[in-house]
């Protein structure tokens, strides 16, 4: 599971932001790449291009120059393996995703006409949005978006581009190609949502991702219900597409020699090179297990890989690579490709490790029913990491923490790894220092001062607790199936809510003071202030007026905040105030709020442990989905006046091997400055899949 960086003012540092925002973009905005530094530097320009609702950032890789040549070489091979899987996410999000991307790349790279007019700027903005979202469905809201330039203009610039560069079918004329792609780009009724979680519909048919074809939700559920349900059964369906051919259901497995085989073969090639420079025998076993999985497609091999990966606690360099998270599947079975290459941040690891070391204490003192607790919490490895590169569903928009593996039985028997992405968090924090948001939305000076003083630490602690304690806590009752079967389309939302509630409940505990990671409970109050403000108000800047909440993390945060508000109304635990025609939210009793968080945690853990679908549905639909339209309109108006982009993601650093003959003698790290140029380079260098897979 991963925790997503939420709305930009949730954490406010007292750092002075020294980075200007470049409003122009494209290759004309490119500056010479910067070399890597050993430490974070204040002069590093975090902000890059900005377009639509997106601010593109950059992140530093401190400590790179201190790595050994062998460690750098290992990072380079894992970097290449990460980027070789990039095509997969485009195809997973939409079966026309690669077709559309190659069309855009050809126009953007070969159009020879006027690039100064407003229509080209609109087209260019669409390209940026498409690349940022890995397709034409919003990376967060899942709804389809279309170019703001007209189809007539789009058609004209196609005519002025390299005609041999378009992905036409055999003997297909340009006119037929245009007719074929026009609705894919411009018709909002064609593939309207990548993931549709609306209650009471067939969520499989309503979702336009490429995990299923010609099948209904009932057919999918019946197909996987036939699979063995032993306590150690694999996560059936995790790495395959389910289709119906001639009336028969068939899985197309993602593996070398199977679906996505061209990309996966490249991934395996680089992983095999990584094996040759592994830091130790355990890391070597881990990489070899991943290679076996990619070659076989057997989910038992994937479980073996996950177990070996959990056991690899000594290696400095590490990577996530595979089909990991299930947020893009409405019923939580199919996993999207992602990769994160990293090395341990030794200093920042001390805090998260101190928390993980107390995992048994937190489990023992959790308010949940004793029968839902783990009697023995095993193998939680916690660390802060310095990210080298991210790809697939992990990029360009980045999480700030992850806890893996996701299989409950592996967590229970072998443990998990919880990581905080320290250099990613640093870039977010630098941008969060911009003025305006806190002054606009915080209810009073007391809240503002508390967040300014403690907000950064509060956010870090929440992330640490969410990942290494929250996701690792609790257990499913014997005989109860996994949540993809029991809770279906509500599983992801409630798992994130459960982890958030563990963090919220324990952050208001003296235990964190006792172990030396928190100075006082004012830090906890700052996190409560942040969380409720975001959950009830400001995260709504991320959805269009009139829409309801779809994304699992957003549903989770509103569910918790709205439930606590409703349940605490009698005692006015949380109140809404009106000043000068503006709405503000304020916590009147932080201690009472902690008790409410505890009550909700008990219920959500019960729902997961017992597999109570009806209770899950009622909880999410009642508190996590609907939006107060009048309040939403007000918030959007106030936020628009601040002229700040609600979404952020990253340009990736670039690794360049230095060769002496065939031997790598060093690996240079550079920081590109143009998101657009990087996307075109990736399209040129890492395109291995066909238009249809």
ZIVENDA-V774333 format. One record per residue. N is the residue number from 0. NEAR is the number of other ideal C-beta (glycine too) atoms within 12 Angstrom. Layout:
BEGIN
n:N near:NEAR
n:N near:NEAR
END
This chain:
BEGIN
n:0 near:46
n:1 near:40
n:2 near:40
n:3 near:41
n:4 near:40
n:5 near:41
n:6 near:40
n:7 near:39
n:8 near:40
n:9 near:44
n:10 near:43
n:11 near:41
n:12 near:31
n:13 near:21
n:14 near:24
n:15 near:11
n:16 near:27
n:17 near:17
n:18 near:28
n:19 near:16
n:20 near:27
n:21 near:27
n:22 near:19
n:23 near:25
n:24 near:37
n:25 near:31
n:26 near:22
n:27 near:17
n:28 near:27
n:29 near:23
n:30 near:20
n:31 near:10
n:32 near:25
n:33 near:25
n:34 near:20
n:35 near:34
n:36 near:24
n:37 near:16
n:38 near:20
n:39 near:27
n:40 near:21
n:41 near:17
n:42 near:13
n:43 near:29
n:44 near:30
n:45 near:39
n:46 near:35
n:47 near:45
n:48 near:44
n:49 near:31
n:50 near:33
n:51 near:30
n:52 near:32
n:53 near:37
n:54 near:40
n:55 near:44
n:56 near:44
n:57 near:42
n:58 near:47
n:59 near:39
n:60 near:47
n:61 near:32
n:62 near:33
n:63 near:39
n:64 near:20
n:65 near:21
n:66 near:31
n:67 near:19
n:68 near:21
n:69 near:25
n:70 near:34
n:71 near:34
n:72 near:31
n:73 near:40
n:74 near:46
n:75 near:38
n:76 near:38
n:77 near:46
n:78 near:43
n:79 near:39
n:80 near:43
n:81 near:43
n:82 near:43
n:83 near:37
n:84 near:54
n:85 near:46
n:86 near:39
n:87 near:48
n:88 near:46
n:89 near:47
n:90 near:40
n:91 near:47
n:92 near:40
n:93 near:37
n:94 near:31
n:95 near:33
n:96 near:41
n:97 near:38
n:98 near:34
n:99 near:42
n:100 near:41
n:101 near:33
n:102 near:41
n:103 near:41
n:104 near:32
n:105 near:30
n:106 near:40
n:107 near:35
n:108 near:26
n:109 near:22
n:110 near:29
n:111 near:14
n:112 near:18
n:113 near:15
n:114 near:23
n:115 near:12
n:116 near:15
n:117 near:15
n:118 near:25
n:119 near:28
n:120 near:25
n:121 near:23
n:122 near:39
n:123 near:37
n:124 near:33
n:125 near:37
n:126 near:43
n:127 near:43
n:128 near:42
n:129 near:44
n:130 near:43
n:131 near:41
n:132 near:38
n:133 near:44
n:134 near:43
n:135 near:42
n:136 near:40
n:137 near:33
n:138 near:39
n:139 near:37
n:140 near:35
n:141 near:41
n:142 near:30
n:143 near:35
n:144 near:32
n:145 near:30
n:146 near:37
n:147 near:24
n:148 near:26
n:149 near:19
n:150 near:23
n:151 near:15
n:152 near:27
n:153 near:32
n:154 near:26
n:155 near:21
n:156 near:36
n:157 near:32
n:158 near:21
n:159 near:20
n:160 near:26
n:161 near:21
n:162 near:20
n:163 near:10
n:164 near:22
n:165 near:31
n:166 near:31
n:167 near:24
n:168 near:16
n:169 near:9
n:170 near:8
n:171 near:18
n:172 near:14
n:173 near:23
n:174 near:16
n:175 near:15
n:176 near:27
n:177 near:26
n:178 near:18
n:179 near:24
n:180 near:35
n:181 near:23
n:182 near:20
n:183 near:36
n:184 near:39
n:185 near:27
n:186 near:18
n:187 near:18
n:188 near:12
n:189 near:22
n:190 near:33
n:191 near:28
n:192 near:34
n:193 near:42
n:194 near:44
n:195 near:32
n:196 near:40
n:197 near:26
n:198 near:27
n:199 near:13
n:200 near:16
n:201 near:23
n:202 near:35
n:203 near:40
n:204 near:25
n:205 near:26
n:206 near:41
n:207 near:34
n:208 near:43
n:209 near:41
n:210 near:42
n:211 near:40
n:212 near:27
n:213 near:19
n:214 near:30
n:215 near:22
n:216 near:28
n:217 near:18
n:218 near:25
n:219 near:40
n:220 near:31
n:221 near:16
n:222 near:27
n:223 near:36
n:224 near:20
n:225 near:15
n:226 near:24
n:227 near:14
n:228 near:23
n:229 near:14
n:230 near:20
n:231 near:21
n:232 near:24
n:233 near:35
n:234 near:38
n:235 near:35
n:236 near:39
n:237 near:42
n:238 near:42
n:239 near:37
n:240 near:39
n:241 near:37
n:242 near:26
n:243 near:20
n:244 near:14
n:245 near:8
n:246 near:10
n:247 near:13
n:248 near:26
n:249 near:21
n:250 near:31
n:251 near:29
n:252 near:31
n:253 near:45
n:254 near:34
n:255 near:30
n:256 near:17
n:257 near:24
n:258 near:35
n:259 near:42
n:260 near:26
n:261 near:27
n:262 near:42
n:263 near:38
n:264 near:25
n:265 near:30
n:266 near:46
n:267 near:35
n:268 near:24
n:269 near:37
n:270 near:42
n:271 near:26
n:272 near:27
n:273 near:37
n:274 near:28
n:275 near:19
n:276 near:30
n:277 near:33
n:278 near:31
n:279 near:22
n:280 near:16
n:281 near:21
n:282 near:32
n:283 near:24
n:284 near:24
n:285 near:39
n:286 near:40
n:287 near:27
n:288 near:32
n:289 near:43
n:290 near:34
n:291 near:27
n:292 near:37
n:293 near:41
n:294 near:27
n:295 near:24
n:296 near:31
n:297 near:24
n:298 near:35
n:299 near:25
n:300 near:26
n:301 near:40
n:302 near:33
n:303 near:28
n:304 near:40
n:305 near:41
n:306 near:32
n:307 near:31
n:308 near:38
n:309 near:34
n:310 near:29
n:311 near:35
n:312 near:29
n:313 near:17
n:314 near:34
n:315 near:30
n:316 near:38
n:317 near:41
n:318 near:48
n:319 near:45
n:320 near:47
n:321 near:48
n:322 near:48
n:323 near:42
n:324 near:40
n:325 near:39
n:326 near:46
n:327 near:45
n:328 near:43
n:329 near:39
n:330 near:43
n:331 near:43
n:332 near:45
n:333 near:41
n:334 near:41
n:335 near:42
n:336 near:44
n:337 near:37
n:338 near:42
n:339 near:45
n:340 near:44
n:341 near:45
n:342 near:39
n:343 near:36
n:344 near:36
n:345 near:19
n:346 near:17
n:347 near:33
n:348 near:30
n:349 near:22
n:350 near:31
n:351 near:45
n:352 near:30
n:353 near:29
n:354 near:43
n:355 near:41
n:356 near:25
n:357 near:29
n:358 near:42
n:359 near:22
n:360 near:23
n:361 near:35
n:362 near:31
n:363 near:20
n:364 near:22
n:365 near:36
n:366 near:31
n:367 near:34
n:368 near:20
n:369 near:18
n:370 near:18
n:371 near:30
n:372 near:30
n:373 near:32
n:374 near:14
n:375 near:16
n:376 near:31
n:377 near:23
n:378 near:29
n:379 near:41
n:380 near:35
n:381 near:40
n:382 near:40
n:383 near:42
n:384 near:43
n:385 near:45
n:386 near:49
n:387 near:50
n:388 near:50
n:389 near:44
n:390 near:42
n:391 near:43
n:392 near:44
n:393 near:42
n:394 near:44
n:395 near:40
n:396 near:40
n:397 near:41
n:398 near:40
n:399 near:44
n:400 near:47
n:401 near:44
n:402 near:47
n:403 near:41
n:404 near:42
n:405 near:39
n:406 near:39
n:407 near:37
n:408 near:28
n:409 near:35
n:410 near:37
n:411 near:29
n:412 near:23
n:413 near:30
n:414 near:34
n:415 near:42
n:416 near:46
n:417 near:45
n:418 near:47
n:419 near:45
n:420 near:45
n:421 near:37
n:422 near:44
n:423 near:49
n:424 near:45
n:425 near:39
n:426 near:42
n:427 near:46
n:428 near:36
n:429 near:37
n:430 near:43
n:431 near:39
n:432 near:30
n:433 near:32
n:434 near:21
n:435 near:22
n:436 near:36
n:437 near:37
n:438 near:23
n:439 near:31
n:440 near:41
n:441 near:35
n:442 near:30
n:443 near:22
n:444 near:12
n:445 near:18
n:446 near:33
n:447 near:29
n:448 near:20
n:449 near:32
n:450 near:39
n:451 near:30
n:452 near:24
n:453 near:33
n:454 near:41
n:455 near:31
n:456 near:33
n:457 near:39
n:458 near:41
n:459 near:42
n:460 near:44
n:461 near:49
n:462 near:48
n:463 near:53
n:464 near:50
n:465 near:49
n:466 near:44
n:467 near:49
n:468 near:49
n:469 near:47
n:470 near:44
n:471 near:48
n:472 near:48
n:473 near:41
n:474 near:33
n:475 near:36
n:476 near:23
n:477 near:16
n:478 near:13
n:479 near:24
n:480 near:31
n:481 near:40
n:482 near:38
n:483 near:41
n:484 near:30
n:485 near:33
n:486 near:37
n:487 near:37
n:488 near:42
n:489 near:42
n:490 near:44
n:491 near:42
n:492 near:45
n:493 near:47
n:494 near:45
n:495 near:43
n:496 near:48
n:497 near:47
n:498 near:46
n:499 near:52
n:500 near:48
n:501 near:44
n:502 near:48
n:503 near:46
n:504 near:43
n:505 near:44
n:506 near:46
n:507 near:39
n:508 near:33
n:509 near:20
n:510 near:28
n:511 near:35
n:512 near:20
n:513 near:16
n:514 near:25
n:515 near:16
n:516 near:34
n:517 near:32
n:518 near:18
n:519 near:20
n:520 near:25
n:521 near:26
n:522 near:34
n:523 near:40
n:524 near:33
n:525 near:41
n:526 near:47
n:527 near:46
n:528 near:49
n:529 near:50
n:530 near:48
n:531 near:44
n:532 near:45
n:533 near:41
n:534 near:41
n:535 near:41
n:536 near:43
n:537 near:41
n:538 near:43
n:539 near:43
n:540 near:39
n:541 near:41
n:542 near:34
n:543 near:23
n:544 near:21
n:545 near:14
n:546 near:24
n:547 near:28
n:548 near:36
n:549 near:40
n:550 near:38
n:551 near:41
n:552 near:39
n:553 near:42
n:554 near:45
n:555 near:46
n:556 near:43
n:557 near:47
n:558 near:43
n:559 near:48
n:560 near:44
n:561 near:39
n:562 near:36
n:563 near:40
n:564 near:33
n:565 near:22
n:566 near:27
n:567 near:28
n:568 near:17
n:569 near:12
n:570 near:19
n:571 near:17
n:572 near:29
n:573 near:37
n:574 near:22
n:575 near:26
n:576 near:21
n:577 near:14
n:578 near:15
n:579 near:9
n:580 near:10
n:581 near:22
n:582 near:28
n:583 near:32
n:584 near:38
n:585 near:31
n:586 near:43
n:587 near:25
n:588 near:22
n:589 near:32
n:590 near:21
n:591 near:23
n:592 near:40
n:593 near:32
n:594 near:22
n:595 near:36
n:596 near:46
n:597 near:28
n:598 near:26
n:599 near:38
n:600 near:40
n:601 near:27
n:602 near:32
n:603 near:48
n:604 near:40
n:605 near:30
n:606 near:39
n:607 near:43
n:608 near:36
n:609 near:28
n:610 near:29
n:611 near:27
n:612 near:28
n:613 near:18
n:614 near:23
n:615 near:38
n:616 near:27
n:617 near:21
n:618 near:34
n:619 near:41
n:620 near:27
n:621 near:21
n:622 near:34
n:623 near:41
n:624 near:31
n:625 near:24
n:626 near:31
n:627 near:22
n:628 near:17
n:629 near:15
n:630 near:26
n:631 near:29
n:632 near:20
n:633 near:27
n:634 near:35
n:635 near:27
n:636 near:19
n:637 near:28
n:638 near:31
n:639 near:18
n:640 near:17
n:641 near:24
n:642 near:18
n:643 near:32
n:644 near:32
n:645 near:38
n:646 near:37
n:647 near:45
n:648 near:44
n:649 near:45
n:650 near:45
n:651 near:44
n:652 near:42
n:653 near:32
n:654 near:35
n:655 near:22
n:656 near:24
n:657 near:17
n:658 near:14
n:659 near:10
n:660 near:7
n:661 near:8
n:662 near:13
n:663 near:26
n:664 near:16
n:665 near:24
n:666 near:36
n:667 near:26
n:668 near:38
n:669 near:25
n:670 near:38
n:671 near:35
n:672 near:34
n:673 near:30
n:674 near:42
n:675 near:40
n:676 near:31
n:677 near:41
n:678 near:41
n:679 near:30
n:680 near:25
n:681 near:35
n:682 near:33
n:683 near:20
n:684 near:18
n:685 near:36
n:686 near:30
n:687 near:28
n:688 near:36
n:689 near:21
n:690 near:28
n:691 near:19
n:692 near:29
END
